[in-house]
Amino acid sequence: MMRRLVRAALAACATRGASGVDPRRAVFLHVNQCGGGSFMAWMTRYSKWCHEADGRFCGVLEHVCTLQSFEDGEREDGPKHGVDPTACGDRIRDLAARNCSFVELHHYDARVAAAFERLGYAALTVVREPVALAESRTNKLATRGKALAAGDGAPFACSGPDCAAPAAGGATWDDVAWTHGTPLLPARFLSLCDGDVLARCAFAGDADFGALANASQFWPAETPRAGGRDDAACRRPEVRSAALERLRDFAVVGTTERLADTALAFALRFGLDVDGLARAVEGASRRNPSVHYFRLSEATRRAFANTARVDAALHDAAAAKLDALLERRRARGAEAFDDRRRRFFADAALPPPPPLAPPRARRR
């Protein structure tokens, strides 16, 4: 079966035209709390719409699938979900054999995206400004009723029905954020500096993907890190270089703050119907259930920014690459592109799009 998959992947690459449209398969590296849920809602709604609309081009969204992480063990609706880490290779081959044209990697690392790339998939991802990511993640956990505590074990409880503030005498929002905000999330997924992240998918001994087992120069063993995550290990300069290098290999990269532009860049790169995507975005728009009831203190925001400099560099690089992707399309006809982009945002019921950064600013 593997030989058939490889031949199909090579054929897809060989038929790529001069239009810049990628092969009709893509894999989405969904980093925690970076807007992946909204992005997937848009993709899923587009897939449903194109199947219902006679003659519409589904393309890369013909068959949307998810490789669910083992990390999100507890859910409100029942048992654990996910994939046995030792079965990752089999699951990847199964999804490809089932003609899954778009695969969401739910909180997996870049090695898993690389495994799909070996089968002819083009990779994309979205990253977020690190302080906003930490604040959002802490709010999300709190509003879902998780049992939170500060790093020193001090209990944390909400004093109101909407978790508007911590209870008197307990841990503060800032205390909990340091424990649960998880600095350096994009860096962990892209640079492979975290043993806990790597342990979600084990490739050791796999006939096709075994070489990916030791792909990390920082944590080669596919086992959880003793004592949990180690922020210091993911702040080293070489982590920044490794993560940026991997980010450059992705076909499409975007940011949470510009998720609509990211979706537009993806649609243009893969030849999707932009009007149909706008309807999907508009139809999927709804209030985020993870309401932000609090903001980190300014002191904690500065401390987070200092801790997560690697993620800040990744965010800047992603924003620059997104602008470059859109600018290349704009170079084919600025007036037509600008009009199309404005109509996309308007049809999606979004505020007008921000101006693209000038090319000279992006090269600095």
C-alpha positions in Angstrom: 0.0 0.0 0.0 2.9 2.3 0.8 4.3 2.1 -2.7 0.9 3.1 -4.1 0.7 6.1 -1.8 4.2 7.2 -2.8 3.4 6.9 -6.5 0.2 8.9 -6.1 2.2 11.6 -4.2 4.8 11.8 -6.9 2.1 12.0 -9.6 0.4 14.8 -7.7 3.6 16.8 -7.6 4.3 16.2 -11.2 1.0 17.6 -12.3 1.4 20.8 -10.4 0.9 23.6 -12.9 2.5 26.9 -13.4 -0.5 28.5 -11.7 1.1 28.0 -8.3 -1.7 25.8 -7.0 -0.3 23.1 -4.7 -1.1 19.4 -4.8 -4.6 18.6 -3.8 -3.7 17.4 -0.4 -2.8 19.5 2.7 -2.0 18.9 6.4 -2.8 21.6 9.0 -0.5 21.7 12.1 -3.0 22.9 14.7 -1.1 24.5 17.6 -3.0 24.9 20.8 -5.0 28.1 21.2 -3.9 29.7 17.9 -7.2 29.9 16.2 -7.1 26.4 14.8 -10.7 25.7 16.0 -12.1 28.6 14.0 -9.9 27.8 11.0 -11.2 24.2 11.0 -14.8 25.3 11.3 -14.3 27.4 8.2 -12.7 24.6 6.3 -15.3 22.0 7.3 -18.2 24.4 6.4 -16.6 25.0 3.0 -16.3 21.3 2.4 -20.0 20.8 3.3 -21.0 23.7 1.0 -19.0 22.5 -2.0 -20.5 19.0 -1.8 -24.0 20.5 -1.7 -23.4 22.9 -4.5 -23.5 21.2 -7.9 -20.4 21.7 -10.0 -18.5 23.5 -7.3 -14.8 22.8 -6.8 -14.0 21.2 -3.5 -10.3 20.6 -4.4 -8.1 20.2 -1.3 -11.2 20.2 0.9 -12.9 17.2 -0.8 -12.4 15.0 2.3 -11.6 16.7 5.6 -10.2 14.4 8.4 -8.6 14.9 11.8 -5.8 13.1 13.6 -6.8 13.8 17.2 -4.2 14.2 19.8 -3.9 11.9 22.8 -3.0 14.9 24.9 -6.5 16.3 25.4 -7.4 13.3 27.6 -10.6 14.6 29.3 -13.6 16.0 27.7 -17.0 17.0 28.9 -18.8 14.5 26.6 -17.2 11.3 27.6 -14.1 9.1 27.3 -10.6 9.8 26.2 -10.0 10.3 22.6 -7.0 10.3 20.4 -4.4 7.9 18.9 -2.1 5.5 20.7 1.3 7.1 20.2 2.7 3.8 18.9 0.0 3.6 16.2 0.7 7.0 14.6 2.3 5.6 11.5 -0.6 3.2 10.8 -3.1 6.0 11.4 -1.2 8.3 9.0 -1.1 5.7 6.3 -4.8 4.9 6.9 -5.9 8.5 6.5 -3.9 8.9 3.2 -5.3 5.6 1.9 -8.8 6.8 2.6 -8.1 9.8 0.4 -8.3 12.3 3.2 -7.4 15.4 1.2 -7.1 17.8 4.2 -5.9 16.5 7.5 -6.0 18.5 10.8 -3.1 17.5 13.1 -4.7 18.3 16.5 -1.8 19.4 18.7 0.9 17.2 17.1 4.4 18.2 16.4 6.1 19.1 13.1 7.5 15.5 12.6 3.9 14.3 12.0 3.4 17.1 9.4 6.7 15.9 7.8 5.3 12.3 7.7 2.3 13.6 5.7 4.6 15.7 3.5 6.4 12.5 2.5 3.0 11.3 1.1 2.5 14.4 -1.0 0.7 16.7 1.4 1.6 20.4 1.6 1.8 21.8 5.2 0.3 24.9 6.7 0.0 26.3 10.3 -1.1 29.3 12.3 0.8 30.9 15.2 -0.2 33.6 17.7 1.3 36.5 19.5 2.7 34.8 22.7 1.2 37.0 25.4 -2.2 36.9 23.9 -1.8 33.1 23.5 -1.0 32.7 27.2 -3.9 34.9 28.3 -6.3 33.1 26.0 -5.2 29.6 27.1 -5.6 30.4 30.8 -9.1 31.9 30.2 -10.1 28.9 28.2 -9.1 26.4 30.9 -10.7 28.4 33.6 -14.0 28.9 31.9 -14.2 25.1 31.1 -14.1 24.4 34.8 -10.7 22.8 34.9 -9.1 22.2 38.3 -6.4 24.8 38.2 -3.6 25.6 40.6 -0.5 27.7 40.8 2.9 26.3 40.4 3.4 26.1 44.1 0.1 24.1 44.5 -1.9 27.0 45.8 -5.6 26.3 44.9 -7.4 28.4 42.4 -11.2 28.8 42.4 -13.6 31.2 40.8 -15.6 33.5 43.0 -18.5 34.0 40.6 -20.6 31.8 38.3 -18.8 33.1 35.2 -15.3 32.7 36.7 -14.9 36.4 36.7 -12.2 36.5 39.5 -10.2 34.1 41.7 -11.5 33.4 45.1 -10.1 35.3 48.0 -7.0 33.7 49.6 -6.4 31.5 46.6 -4.0 31.7 43.7 -4.3 34.7 41.4 -4.9 34.8 37.7 -1.2 35.6 37.1 -0.1 32.6 39.3 -2.3 30.3 37.3 -1.2 31.7 33.9 2.4 30.9 34.6 1.5 27.3 35.3 -1.2 26.8 32.6 -0.5 29.5 30.0 2.3 27.3 28.6 4.9 29.7 27.1 6.5 28.8 23.8 3.8 26.6 22.4 4.6 27.2 18.7 8.3 26.8 19.4 7.6 23.4 21.0 5.6 22.1 18.1 8.0 23.5 15.4 11.4 23.0 16.9 10.7 19.7 18.7 12.3 20.9 21.9 9.7 19.3 24.2 9.7 15.6 25.1 6.0 15.8 26.2 5.0 17.0 22.8 7.1 14.4 21.0 5.6 11.6 23.1 2.2 12.1 21.5 3.4 10.3 18.3 6.1 7.6 18.3 7.8 6.6 15.0 10.5 4.4 16.4 10.7 1.2 14.4 8.1 2.4 11.8 9.0 1.1 8.3 8.1 4.3 6.5 8.6 7.0 9.1 11.3 5.6 11.5 13.8 8.2 10.4 11.5 10.8 12.1 11.8 9.2 15.5 15.1 11.0 16.2 14.3 14.2 14.2 14.8 16.4 17.3 18.2 17.7 18.0 17.0 18.8 21.4 15.1 15.8 22.7 15.7 12.7 20.5 13.8 10.2 22.7 10.1 9.8 22.1 9.3 9.8 25.8 7.8 12.5 28.0 10.3 14.8 29.7 10.9 13.8 33.3 9.1 16.3 35.6 7.0 17.8 32.8 7.8 20.6 30.5 11.1 22.5 30.7 10.7 26.1 29.5 14.4 26.9 29.7 15.1 24.1 27.2 12.9 25.8 24.7 14.4 29.2 25.1 17.8 28.4 23.7 19.0 30.3 20.5 19.2 27.1 18.5 15.5 26.4 19.2 14.7 29.7 17.5 16.8 28.8 14.5 15.3 25.3 14.2 11.7 26.6 14.5 12.2 29.4 12.0 13.8 27.0 9.5 10.8 24.6 9.8 8.3 27.4 9.5 9.9 28.5 6.2 9.2 25.0 4.7 5.4 25.4 5.2 3.3 26.1 2.1 1.1 28.5 3.9 1.7 30.2 7.3 -0.6 32.7 9.0 -1.4 34.3 12.3 -4.3 34.2 14.7 -4.7 38.0 14.5 -5.1 37.7 10.7 -6.9 34.4 10.5 -9.2 35.6 7.6 -6.2 36.7 5.5 -4.6 33.3 6.3 -7.7 31.5 5.0 -7.7 33.7 1.9 -4.0 32.9 1.2 -4.8 29.2 1.6 -7.8 29.5 -0.8 -5.7 31.3 -3.4 -2.8 28.9 -3.1 -5.0 25.8 -3.4 -7.5 27.1 -6.0 -10.6 27.2 -3.8 -13.7 29.2 -4.5 -13.1 32.5 -2.6 -16.8 33.4 -2.6 -17.7 30.0 -1.2 -15.0 30.4 1.5 -16.5 33.8 2.4 -19.9 32.2 2.9 -18.3 29.5 5.0 -16.5 32.0 7.2 -19.7 34.1 7.6 -21.8 31.0 8.4 -19.4 29.6 11.0 -19.0 32.9 12.8 -20.2 32.7 16.4 -19.1 33.8 19.8 -16.0 32.1 21.1 -17.1 30.0 24.1 -13.7 30.8 25.8 -14.7 34.3 26.9 -11.9 36.4 28.2 -12.9 37.4 31.7 -9.5 38.7 32.8 -6.3 40.2 31.5 -2.8 39.5 32.8 -1.2 42.2 34.8 1.3 44.4 32.9 4.2 43.0 34.9 3.2 39.4 34.0 2.7 40.4 30.4 6.2 41.8 30.3 7.6 38.7 31.9 5.7 36.4 29.5 7.0 38.5 26.5 10.6 38.1 27.8 10.1 34.3 28.3 8.5 33.7 24.9 10.9 35.6 22.6 11.2 32.6 20.4 7.4 32.6 19.8 7.5 36.3 19.2 10.1 35.7 16.4 8.0 33.0 15.0 4.9 35.2 15.0 6.8 38.0 13.2 8.1 35.5 10.6 4.6 34.1 10.1 3.2 37.6 9.5 5.9 38.4 7.0 5.4 35.2 5.1 1.6 35.7 5.0 2.1 39.2 3.6 4.6 37.8 1.0 2.1 35.1 0.0 -0.6 37.7 -0.5 1.7 40.2 -2.2 2.7 37.7 -4.8 -0.9 37.3 -5.7 -1.4 41.1 -5.7 1.6 41.5 -8.1 -0.5 39.8 -10.8 -3.0 42.6 -10.7 -3.1 45.0 -7.7 -6.6 46.5 -8.4 -8.3 43.2 -9.0 -6.6 41.6 -6.0 -7.5 44.5 -3.6 -11.1 44.4 -4.8 -11.3 40.6 -4.4 -9.8 40.8 -0.9 -12.2 43.6 0.2 -15.2 41.6 -1.1 -14.0 38.5 0.7 -13.9 40.3 4.0 -17.3 42.0 3.4 -19.0 38.8 2.3 -17.6 37.1 5.4 -19.1 39.8 7.6 -15.7 40.9 8.8 -14.2 44.4 9.3 -12.3 45.8 6.3 -8.9 44.1 5.8 -5.7 45.8 7.1 -3.2 47.0 4.5 -0.4 44.6 3.6 3.0 45.5 4.9 5.3 47.0 2.2 7.8 44.5 0.8 10.8 46.6 2.0 9.5 46.5 5.6 9.2 42.7 5.4 12.8 42.3 4.3 14.3 44.1 7.3 
